Amino acid sequence: MKLVYFHGFMSSGASGTVESLRHMLPELEVVAPDIPVDPAEALPYLKQFVADEQPDIIVGTSMGAMYAQQMFGFKKICVNPSFNMSTMSKVMKANTTYPFQNGRKDGAKTFKITGQIVKNFNAMERQQFKGITDFDRENTYGLFGNHDTTVNCYDLFKKYYTNAQRFEGEHRLNDKSLRTAVVPLIKQILSL
């Protein structure tokens, strides 16, 4: 069985979360792409990626959860989803350069948020819930950290989906929140 992981803003497919998932779920193949910075490039890339990989489940955190939610037709877990990157994120500032927190396959160390990238996020966000099917409503799960001070999209998630629960944790995942909240839910969904 295969799990595709979508990382958060400023991260990469080489995040510590990916390695922890591989360690905690050795029975699964865990695949994690580097998400392009611009959503105009990222969303079509990720849709093609999952079409090619055909995962049994997609797990996304923060910005990655926003993208995961849009992978209609797949079972997915959205952890602390940031559905409003263009307006809610404390770091989405135009004309600002940021360091990647983890190594990227292309070797990039930094990236720049432009005004156009912010506009592209805003345009995508206005469309992100269009196309939800009954399958998606039943097979999309939201996990929300009780101590997440970065984003709070619980009510927005509940507007479209019913499978939402809180867990003891913050915005960023650590091994404890993976072990106690995320991994058990993955196992439940996949009947492992």
C-alpha positions as CSV (number, residue, x, y, z in Angstrom):
1,M,0.0,0.0,0.0
2,K,1.1,3.5,-0.7
3,L,0.9,6.8,1.2
4,V,1.6,10.2,-0.5
5,Y,2.6,13.0,1.9
6,F,2.2,16.7,1.1
7,H,4.4,18.9,3.2
8,G,3.7,22.4,4.5
9,F,5.0,25.8,3.6
10,M,8.8,26.3,3.6
11,S,9.3,22.5,3.7
12,S,10.0,19.7,1.3
13,G,9.4,16.0,0.6
14,A,12.5,15.4,2.8
15,S,10.9,16.6,6.0
16,G,11.3,14.8,9.3
17,T,7.6,13.9,9.1
18,V,8.2,11.8,6.1
19,E,11.0,9.8,7.8
20,S,8.9,9.4,10.9
21,L,5.9,8.1,8.8
22,R,8.3,5.6,7.1
23,H,9.5,4.4,10.5
24,M,6.1,4.2,12.1
25,L,4.4,2.6,9.1
26,P,7.0,0.2,7.6
27,E,4.2,-1.7,5.8
28,L,3.5,1.3,3.6
29,E,5.5,2.9,0.8
30,V,5.7,6.6,1.7
31,V,6.2,9.0,-1.2
32,A,6.6,12.7,-0.8
33,P,7.1,15.2,-3.6
34,D,8.6,18.7,-3.3
35,I,5.6,21.0,-3.8
36,P,6.3,23.9,-6.2
37,V,6.0,27.3,-4.5
38,D,3.5,28.8,-6.9
39,P,0.0,27.2,-6.6
40,A,-0.5,27.8,-10.4
41,E,2.2,25.2,-10.9
42,A,1.7,23.2,-7.7
43,L,-1.9,22.2,-8.1
44,P,-1.7,20.7,-11.6
45,Y,1.7,19.0,-10.7
46,L,0.2,17.4,-7.5
47,K,-3.0,16.2,-9.4
48,Q,-0.7,14.5,-12.0
49,F,1.5,13.2,-9.3
50,V,-1.3,11.4,-7.5
51,A,-2.8,10.2,-10.8
52,D,0.5,8.6,-11.5
53,E,1.2,7.2,-8.0
54,Q,-2.4,6.1,-7.3
55,P,-1.9,6.2,-3.5
56,D,-4.2,4.4,-1.0
57,I,-4.2,7.5,1.1
58,I,-2.9,11.1,1.0
59,V,-1.8,12.9,4.1
60,G,-1.1,16.6,4.0
61,T,-0.1,19.1,6.7
62,S,-0.9,22.8,6.8
63,M,-0.5,24.1,3.2
64,G,0.0,20.5,2.1
65,A,-3.4,19.7,3.7
66,M,-5.0,22.5,1.6
67,Y,-3.6,20.7,-1.5
68,A,-4.5,17.3,-0.2
69,Q,-8.2,18.4,0.2
70,Q,-8.3,19.1,-3.5
71,M,-7.2,15.6,-4.6
72,F,-10.7,14.5,-5.2
73,G,-11.4,10.8,-5.5
74,F,-8.7,9.7,-3.0
75,K,-8.8,8.9,0.7
76,K,-7.1,11.7,2.6
77,I,-6.2,13.2,5.9
78,C,-5.8,17.0,6.2
79,V,-3.8,17.9,9.3
80,N,-4.1,21.5,10.5
81,P,-5.1,22.6,7.0
82,S,-4.4,26.1,6.0
83,F,-7.2,26.8,3.5
84,N,-6.5,30.5,3.4
85,M,-2.8,30.8,2.7
86,S,-3.1,34.2,0.9
87,T,-4.9,35.9,3.8
88,M,-4.3,33.9,7.0
89,S,-0.6,32.8,6.8
90,K,1.8,34.9,8.9
91,V,4.5,34.2,6.4
92,M,2.8,34.8,3.0
93,K,4.3,38.2,2.4
94,A,4.9,39.4,-1.2
95,N,8.5,40.3,-2.1
96,T,9.9,38.3,0.7
97,T,12.6,35.6,0.4
98,Y,12.4,32.6,2.7
99,P,14.7,29.6,3.4
100,F,13.5,26.1,2.8
101,Q,13.6,24.2,6.1
102,N,14.5,20.9,4.5
103,G,16.6,19.9,1.5
104,R,14.9,20.1,-1.9
105,K,15.5,17.7,-4.8
106,D,16.5,20.6,-7.0
107,G,19.0,21.9,-4.5
108,A,17.1,25.2,-3.9
109,K,17.9,26.8,-0.6
110,T,15.5,29.8,-0.7
111,F,12.4,30.9,-2.5
112,K,10.7,34.2,-3.0
113,I,7.0,35.0,-2.6
114,T,5.9,37.5,-5.3
115,G,2.7,39.5,-5.5
116,Q,1.6,37.2,-8.4
117,I,2.1,34.1,-6.2
118,V,-0.1,35.6,-3.5
119,K,-2.8,36.4,-6.2
120,N,-2.5,32.8,-7.4
121,F,-3.1,31.4,-3.9
122,N,-6.1,33.7,-3.6
123,A,-7.6,32.6,-6.9
124,M,-7.0,28.9,-6.1
125,E,-8.5,29.3,-2.6
126,R,-11.7,30.6,-4.0
127,Q,-12.2,27.5,-6.1
128,Q,-10.7,24.8,-3.8
129,F,-13.9,23.2,-2.6
130,K,-15.5,22.9,-6.0
131,G,-15.7,19.4,-7.2
132,I,-16.3,17.6,-3.8
133,T,-18.2,14.3,-4.3
134,D,-20.0,12.1,-1.9
135,F,-16.9,9.9,-1.9
136,D,-14.8,12.8,-0.8
137,R,-17.2,13.8,2.0
138,E,-17.0,10.3,3.4
139,N,-13.2,9.8,2.9
140,T,-11.7,13.1,3.8
141,Y,-10.6,13.4,7.4
142,G,-9.5,16.5,9.3
143,L,-7.1,16.5,12.3
144,F,-6.8,19.8,14.2
145,G,-4.3,20.4,17.0
146,N,-5.8,21.7,20.2
147,H,-2.8,24.1,20.6
148,D,-2.4,25.2,17.0
149,T,-1.8,29.0,17.1
150,T,-0.9,29.3,13.4
151,V,-4.2,28.5,11.6
152,N,-7.7,27.5,12.6
153,C,-9.7,26.2,9.7
154,Y,-11.9,23.7,11.7
155,D,-15.2,25.5,11.0
156,L,-14.4,25.9,7.3
157,F,-13.5,22.2,7.1
158,K,-16.7,21.2,8.9
159,K,-18.7,23.2,6.3
160,Y,-17.8,20.6,3.7
161,Y,-16.8,17.5,5.6
162,T,-18.0,15.6,8.7
163,N,-14.9,13.6,9.7
164,A,-13.1,16.2,11.9
165,Q,-11.4,15.6,15.2
166,R,-9.0,17.4,17.5
167,F,-5.8,16.0,18.8
168,E,-3.3,16.9,21.5
169,G,-0.7,18.9,19.6
170,E,0.4,22.1,17.9
171,H,0.5,23.2,14.3
172,R,3.7,21.4,13.4
173,L,3.6,17.7,13.8
174,N,6.1,15.9,16.1
175,D,6.6,12.2,16.7
176,K,4.2,12.2,19.6
177,S,1.3,13.7,17.6
178,L,2.1,11.4,14.7
179,R,2.1,8.3,17.0
180,T,-1.1,9.2,18.9
181,A,-3.2,10.9,16.3
182,V,-2.1,10.6,12.7
183,V,-0.8,7.0,12.5
184,P,-3.8,5.5,14.3
185,L,-6.2,7.3,11.9
186,I,-4.2,6.1,8.9
187,K,-4.4,2.5,10.2
188,Q,-8.1,2.9,10.8
189,I,-8.8,4.2,7.3
190,L,-6.6,1.6,5.6
191,S,-7.8,-1.2,8.0
192,L,-4.2,-2.0,8.9
